[in-house]
Amino acid sequence: MAEATGADRKRQSQELHIFHDVAKALTSSLDLDSILQTIMEKMAEYFRPDTWSLLMLDEEHNELYFAIAVGDAAEALKDVRLKVGEGIAGWVAKNGEQLIVPDVYTDPRFAKRIDEVTQWETRSIICLPLNSKHRVLGVIQLVNVDMKGFADQEIFFLQALCDYAAIAIENSRAVEKIQELTITDDCTGLYNARHLYKTLETEVYRSSRFGYEFSVLFIDLDHFKQVNDTHGHLVGSKLLAEIGYLIKAQLRLIDYAFRYGGDDSWCSCRRPEKIRLSMLRSAFATRCA
C-alpha cells in the first residue's frame, strides 16, 4: 500500500510539473509552434509512445495534415493527408470523440495505408480531438503506448493537455486575426496605407541590397464621385470591393496591393502589367445599377 501511495504521489507530482510547464508556455509566448511542441513533448515524457503526432484540420479541403510528428516515421508523414472520417484519426476528427484502441488490427477504422507509407508497425493508438466551441480543430494521437495501467486518471490528464493545445490554437488564430485587421482595409480587403509605408521601406531596402527591380503602380478611378452621386455610397463601396477583389486575384505570394487613400487610389508592387490589363478588360458593379 505504501509503495502504491508513493507511486501515486510521484505521478501526481509529475503531472503538476507538466501542467506548470504547459501553462508557462501558454502565458509566456504567442508562438503557436513552440507551445504545441512543448505540449507534445510533455505528453511524450509522460506516456512514452513510440511515435506521436498532432494533426490539424484543413477545413477548406476537409482533410487532416500532420502539423507535428515525432518518431521514426515523422519524415514520411510530412506530405500525408487523411480525409475526415478516414482512419482512427479521421473518425475522431469527424465525431469529436476520443478513441483508445489497444489493438488496431481488430478495429475496422484503422487506416493501413499510413503504415504502408511510413513502413511503421502500429499496434495501438490513443487519439483525442482538440475541441473548441463545439468544433474540432485537430487531433492528437499517441502510437504504441504501454496500455498497462492506462486508466481514467491518465485519460483525464491527456484530455487536459489536449484542451491546452486547443486553447493555444484558438489564441494564436485570434492574434493573427487582430494583426490582420490592423493592416487591412475593411472595404477592399487590400492592405491599408499604414502597411504600405512599412512594406515599401522593406522593398526598397531589398532592391538596393540584392539588385532586383520592383514596380509600383498607382490606380486612380476616374469619375468615382459620379458613381456615389448617381447610385449611392453603398454601390460605391461595392465597386471598391469588386476592384479590390480583382486586384487580389492577380497577385502572387510575393506581390502586395494596398488601398492608398481616399476612395480611389491603390498602390501595387512588382506585377503591374497583369493588373492593369485585367482592370481594362473588366466591367464593375454591373448588377448594382
C-alpha positions as CSV (number, residue, x, y, z in Angstrom):
1,M,0.0,0.0,0.0
2,A,2.8,2.3,0.9
3,E,4.5,1.6,-2.4
4,A,1.3,2.3,-4.3
5,T,0.8,5.6,-2.4
6,G,4.4,6.6,-3.2
7,A,3.9,5.8,-6.9
8,D,0.7,7.9,-6.9
9,R,2.4,10.8,-5.3
10,K,5.2,10.6,-7.8
11,R,2.7,10.5,-10.7
12,Q,0.8,13.5,-9.3
13,S,4.0,15.4,-8.8
14,Q,4.9,14.7,-12.4
15,E,1.5,15.8,-13.6
16,L,1.7,19.1,-11.7
17,H,5.2,19.8,-13.2
18,I,3.8,19.1,-16.7
19,F,0.8,21.4,-16.1
20,H,3.1,24.1,-14.8
21,D,5.4,23.9,-17.8
22,V,2.5,23.9,-20.3
23,A,0.7,26.8,-18.5
24,K,4.0,28.7,-18.5
25,A,4.4,28.1,-22.3
26,L,0.8,29.3,-22.9
27,T,1.2,32.5,-20.9
28,S,4.7,33.5,-21.9
29,S,4.6,33.1,-25.7
30,L,2.3,33.7,-28.7
31,D,4.4,31.3,-30.9
32,L,1.9,28.5,-31.6
33,D,4.6,26.1,-32.9
34,S,6.7,26.3,-29.7
35,I,3.6,26.0,-27.4
36,L,2.3,22.9,-29.3
37,Q,5.8,21.5,-29.3
38,T,6.0,21.9,-25.6
39,I,2.7,20.2,-25.1
40,M,3.6,17.3,-27.3
41,E,7.0,16.8,-25.6
42,K,5.3,16.7,-22.2
43,M,2.8,14.1,-23.5
44,A,5.7,12.0,-24.7
45,E,7.6,12.4,-21.5
46,Y,4.6,11.1,-19.5
47,F,3.1,8.4,-21.8
48,R,6.3,7.3,-23.6
49,P,4.7,6.4,-27.0
50,D,6.8,5.1,-29.9
51,T,5.6,7.9,-32.1
52,W,3.2,10.8,-31.5
53,S,1.6,13.4,-33.7
54,L,-0.7,16.4,-33.9
55,L,-2.9,16.6,-36.9
56,M,-4.6,19.9,-37.8
57,L,-7.9,20.1,-39.6
58,D,-7.8,21.8,-43.1
59,E,-11.4,22.9,-43.2
60,E,-11.3,24.0,-46.8
61,H,-10.3,20.5,-48.1
62,N,-11.9,18.6,-45.2
63,E,-8.6,16.9,-44.5
64,L,-6.2,16.3,-41.7
65,Y,-2.5,17.0,-42.1
66,F,0.5,16.3,-39.8
67,A,1.4,19.6,-38.2
68,I,3.8,17.9,-35.7
69,A,5.1,14.4,-36.0
70,V,7.8,12.9,-33.8
71,G,9.4,9.5,-34.1
72,D,10.9,7.2,-36.7
73,A,8.0,7.7,-39.1
74,A,8.0,11.5,-38.8
75,E,9.7,12.4,-42.1
76,A,7.4,10.1,-44.1
77,L,4.3,11.8,-42.6
78,K,5.0,15.3,-43.8
79,D,3.1,15.0,-47.0
80,V,0.4,12.6,-45.8
81,R,-3.1,13.7,-45.5
82,L,-6.2,11.9,-44.2
83,K,-9.8,12.7,-45.2
84,V,-12.0,13.5,-42.3
85,G,-13.6,10.1,-41.5
86,E,-10.6,8.1,-42.8
87,G,-8.7,6.0,-40.2
88,I,-8.9,6.4,-36.5
89,A,-7.7,10.0,-36.5
90,G,-10.2,10.8,-39.2
91,W,-13.0,9.2,-37.3
92,V,-12.1,11.2,-34.1
93,A,-12.0,14.4,-36.2
94,K,-15.4,13.7,-37.7
95,N,-17.1,12.7,-34.5
96,G,-15.3,14.8,-31.9
97,E,-14.9,11.8,-29.6
98,Q,-11.8,10.1,-28.2
99,L,-10.7,6.6,-29.2
100,I,-8.5,4.3,-27.4
101,V,-7.6,1.2,-29.5
102,P,-5.4,-1.3,-27.8
103,D,-5.1,-3.5,-30.9
104,V,-5.6,-1.6,-34.2
105,Y,-5.9,-4.7,-36.3
106,T,-9.2,-5.6,-34.6
107,D,-10.6,-2.1,-35.4
108,P,-12.0,-1.7,-39.0
109,R,-11.5,2.1,-38.8
110,F,-7.7,1.7,-38.8
111,A,-6.1,3.1,-42.0
112,K,-3.4,0.6,-43.0
113,R,-2.1,2.8,-45.8
114,I,-0.4,5.0,-43.3
115,D,1.8,2.1,-42.1
116,E,2.5,1.2,-45.7
117,V,3.7,4.8,-46.4
118,T,5.8,5.0,-43.3
119,Q,7.0,1.4,-43.1
120,W,6.0,1.5,-39.5
121,E,4.0,-1.0,-37.4
122,T,1.2,0.5,-35.5
123,R,-0.1,-1.8,-32.7
124,S,-2.2,0.6,-30.5
125,I,-3.5,4.2,-30.8
126,I,-4.7,6.7,-28.3
127,C,-6.4,9.5,-30.2
128,L,-8.2,12.6,-28.8
129,P,-9.9,15.5,-30.5
130,L,-8.8,19.2,-30.0
131,N,-12.3,20.6,-29.3
132,S,-13.1,24.3,-29.1
133,K,-16.6,25.8,-29.1
134,H,-18.3,22.6,-30.4
135,R,-15.9,22.2,-33.3
136,V,-12.8,20.1,-33.9
137,L,-9.5,21.9,-34.6
138,G,-7.5,18.8,-35.0
139,V,-6.5,15.6,-33.2
140,I,-3.6,14.3,-31.1
141,Q,-2.6,10.7,-31.4
142,L,-0.1,8.6,-29.5
143,V,1.0,5.4,-31.1
144,N,2.1,2.2,-29.3
145,V,1.7,3.4,-25.7
146,D,2.0,0.8,-23.0
147,M,-1.6,0.2,-22.2
148,K,-1.0,-1.4,-18.8
149,G,-2.3,0.9,-16.1
150,F,-3.9,3.3,-18.6
151,A,-7.0,4.2,-16.7
152,D,-9.4,7.1,-16.2
153,Q,-6.9,9.3,-14.5
154,E,-4.5,9.0,-17.5
155,I,-7.3,9.8,-19.9
156,F,-8.3,12.9,-17.8
157,F,-4.7,14.1,-17.8
158,L,-4.3,13.6,-21.5
159,Q,-7.6,15.3,-22.2
160,A,-6.5,18.3,-20.1
161,L,-3.3,18.6,-22.3
162,C,-5.5,18.4,-25.4
163,D,-7.6,21.3,-24.0
164,Y,-4.4,23.3,-23.5
165,A,-3.5,22.7,-27.1
166,A,-6.9,23.8,-28.3
167,I,-6.6,27.0,-26.3
168,A,-3.2,27.7,-27.8
169,I,-4.6,27.2,-31.3
170,E,-7.6,29.5,-30.7
171,N,-5.4,32.2,-29.1
172,S,-3.0,32.1,-32.0
173,R,-5.8,32.4,-34.5
174,A,-7.3,35.3,-32.6
175,V,-4.0,37.2,-32.5
176,E,-3.5,36.6,-36.3
177,K,-6.9,37.9,-36.9
178,I,-6.3,41.1,-34.8
179,Q,-3.0,41.6,-36.6
180,E,-4.7,41.2,-40.0
181,L,-7.4,43.7,-39.1
182,T,-4.8,46.4,-38.1
183,I,-3.2,46.3,-41.6
184,T,-6.2,45.6,-43.8
185,D,-8.7,48.0,-45.3
186,D,-12.3,47.0,-44.4
187,C,-13.9,47.9,-47.7
188,T,-11.5,46.5,-50.3
189,G,-9.7,43.7,-48.4
190,L,-6.4,45.2,-49.5
191,Y,-3.6,46.3,-47.1
192,N,-4.0,49.8,-45.8
193,A,-1.8,52.8,-46.2
194,R,-0.1,52.2,-42.8
195,H,1.2,48.8,-44.0
196,L,2.1,50.3,-47.4
197,Y,4.8,52.6,-45.9
198,K,6.3,49.7,-44.0
199,T,6.3,47.4,-47.0
200,L,7.8,50.0,-49.4
201,E,10.6,50.6,-47.0
202,T,11.4,46.9,-46.9
203,E,11.1,46.5,-50.7
204,V,13.4,49.5,-51.3
205,Y,16.0,48.0,-48.9
206,R,15.8,44.6,-50.5
207,S,16.0,46.0,-54.0
208,S,19.1,48.0,-53.1
209,R,20.8,45.1,-51.4
210,F,20.1,42.3,-53.8
211,G,19.9,44.3,-57.0
212,Y,16.4,43.3,-58.2
213,E,13.8,45.6,-59.7
214,F,10.2,46.0,-58.5
215,S,7.4,48.2,-59.8
216,V,4.9,50.5,-58.1
217,L,1.5,51.0,-59.9
218,F,-0.9,53.7,-58.8
219,I,-4.5,53.2,-59.9
220,D,-6.9,56.1,-59.9
221,L,-10.6,55.6,-60.5
222,D,-12.0,58.3,-62.9
223,H,-15.5,59.6,-62.2
224,F,-15.9,57.7,-59.0
225,K,-17.7,60.6,-57.4
226,Q,-20.4,60.2,-60.1
227,V,-21.0,56.6,-59.0
228,N,-21.6,57.7,-55.5
229,D,-23.8,60.7,-56.6
230,T,-25.9,58.6,-59.0
231,H,-26.2,55.2,-57.3
232,G,-25.3,56.0,-53.6
233,H,-22.4,55.2,-51.4
234,L,-23.4,51.6,-50.9
235,V,-22.9,50.9,-54.6
236,G,-19.7,52.9,-54.5
237,S,-18.4,50.7,-51.7
238,K,-19.4,47.6,-53.6
239,L,-17.5,48.9,-56.6
240,L,-14.4,49.4,-54.5
241,A,-14.8,45.9,-53.1
242,E,-15.0,44.4,-56.6
243,I,-11.9,46.3,-57.7
244,G,-10.1,45.2,-54.6
245,Y,-11.1,41.6,-55.3
246,L,-9.9,41.8,-58.9
247,I,-6.5,43.2,-57.9
248,K,-6.0,40.5,-55.2
249,A,-6.9,37.8,-57.7
250,Q,-3.9,38.8,-59.9
251,L,-1.3,38.7,-57.0
252,R,1.4,36.1,-56.5
253,L,2.7,35.4,-53.0
254,I,5.5,37.9,-53.4
255,D,3.1,40.7,-54.6
256,Y,1.4,43.3,-52.5
257,A,-1.6,45.5,-53.0
258,F,-2.8,48.4,-50.9
259,R,-5.6,50.9,-50.7
260,Y,-3.5,54.1,-50.7
261,G,-6.1,56.7,-49.5
262,G,-9.4,58.3,-50.1
263,D,-11.9,56.4,-52.3
264,D,-10.0,56.0,-55.5
265,S,-6.3,55.2,-55.1
266,W,-4.3,52.0,-54.8
267,C,-0.6,51.0,-55.0
268,S,0.6,47.6,-56.1
269,C,4.1,46.3,-56.1
270,R,6.0,44.1,-58.5
271,R,3.4,43.0,-61.0
272,P,1.7,46.0,-62.6
273,E,1.1,44.8,-66.2
274,K,-1.3,42.0,-65.4
275,I,-3.3,44.1,-63.0
276,R,-3.6,47.0,-65.5
277,L,-4.8,44.7,-68.3
278,S,-7.3,43.0,-66.0
279,M,-8.7,46.3,-65.0
280,L,-9.1,47.4,-68.6
281,R,-11.0,44.3,-69.6
282,S,-13.4,44.2,-66.6
283,A,-16.8,45.6,-66.0
284,F,-17.7,46.6,-62.5
285,A,-20.8,46.7,-60.3
286,T,-23.0,45.7,-63.3
287,R,-25.7,44.3,-61.1
288,C,-25.9,47.4,-58.9
289,A,-27.2,49.9,-61.4
